[in-house]
């Protein structure tokens, strides 16, 4: 959870450090995670060098234990990304499959909405 307002400070810091890379779509911020992407390994290496250079210019470091380079698969906010495809995580799907049948119209609408979100993958 952190200190009140810390998410705003983190947002501002990452925008200042990675602004150009964010605008170009090479880097994405999701919550407090940073994702780098490219279409080829060569392009990814070039982006990664730019990220490290931006961090060095600002005197910032990465934690080795929290840094993963070129994963085959990763989980992002309950979705599983694997080599260019995205699917709902098994945890999200099992929660919907195990829930009791809706008893009200509002409950049915909520269930249908959740199903539609998961069915898009």
C-alpha positions in Angstrom: 0.0 0.0 0.0 2.8 2.4 0.8 2.6 6.0 1.9 -0.4 8.2 0.9 0.3 9.8 -2.5 3.2 7.4 -3.2 1.5 6.0 -6.3 1.4 9.6 -7.7 5.1 10.1 -6.9 5.9 6.8 -8.6 3.8 7.7 -11.6 5.6 11.1 -12.0 9.0 9.5 -11.5 8.5 6.8 -14.1 7.1 9.4 -16.6 10.1 11.6 -16.1 12.6 8.7 -16.4 10.9 6.8 -19.3 8.7 9.5 -20.9 10.0 9.0 -24.5 10.1 5.2 -24.3 6.5 5.3 -22.9 5.3 7.6 -25.7 6.9 5.4 -28.4 5.3 2.3 -26.9 8.6 0.5 -26.1 7.8 0.6 -22.3 4.5 0.1 -20.5 3.7 0.7 -16.9 1.2 -1.5 -15.2 0.6 -0.7 -11.5 4.2 -0.7 -10.2 5.6 -2.9 -12.9 7.5 -1.9 -16.0 7.3 -4.0 -19.2 9.6 -3.6 -22.2 8.7 -5.0 -25.6 9.8 -5.3 -29.1 9.1 -7.5 -32.2 12.6 -9.0 -32.4 15.3 -9.9 -29.9 17.6 -7.3 -31.5 15.0 -4.6 -31.0 14.4 -5.7 -27.5 18.1 -5.5 -26.7 18.1 -1.9 -28.1 15.1 -1.0 -25.9 16.7 -2.6 -22.9 19.8 -0.6 -23.4 17.8 2.6 -23.6 16.0 1.6 -20.4 19.2 0.9 -18.5 20.7 4.2 -19.9 17.7 6.2 -18.6 18.0 4.6 -15.2 21.7 5.3 -15.1 21.2 9.0 -16.0 18.8 9.3 -13.1 21.0 7.4 -10.6 18.4 4.6 -10.3 19.0 0.9 -10.0 16.9 -2.3 -10.6 16.6 -5.1 -8.2 18.2 -8.2 -9.7 15.7 -10.5 -7.9 12.7 -8.5 -9.2 14.0 -8.2 -12.8 13.1 -10.8 -15.5 14.4 -10.4 -19.0 12.6 -11.9 -22.0 10.2 -14.3 -20.1 8.4 -16.9 -22.1 5.3 -16.3 -20.0 4.2 -13.7 -17.4 1.1 -12.8 -15.4 -0.2 -9.3 -15.7 -3.2 -8.3 -13.6 -4.8 -11.7 -13.7 -4.1 -12.4 -17.4 -1.4 -14.7 -18.7 0.7 -13.4 -21.6 2.6 -16.1 -23.4 4.6 -15.3 -26.6 2.2 -12.8 -28.0 -1.1 -14.3 -26.9 -3.1 -13.5 -23.8 -5.5 -15.6 -21.8 -7.4 -15.3 -18.5 -5.4 -16.9 -15.7 -6.7 -20.3 -14.5 -7.4 -18.6 -11.1 -9.8 -16.2 -12.7 -11.6 -18.8 -14.8 -11.9 -21.2 -11.8 -13.5 -18.5 -9.7 -16.2 -17.9 -12.3 -16.8 -21.7 -12.8 -17.1 -22.3 -9.1 -19.5 -19.5 -8.2 -23.1 -20.4 -7.4 -25.9 -19.6 -10.0 -27.1 -16.0 -9.8 -30.3 -15.6 -7.9 -31.2 -12.1 -9.2 -31.3 -10.2 -12.5 -28.4 -8.0 -11.2 -26.4 -11.1 -10.3 -27.1 -12.6 -13.7 -25.9 -9.4 -15.4 -22.8 -9.4 -13.4 -22.1 -13.1 -14.2 -22.7 -12.5 -18.0 -20.4 -9.4 -17.9 -17.6 -11.4 -16.2 -18.1 -14.3 -18.7 -17.9 -11.8 -21.6 -14.6 -10.4 -20.3 -13.1 -13.9 -20.0 -14.5 -15.1 -23.3 -12.7 -12.5 -25.3 -9.4 -14.3 -25.0 
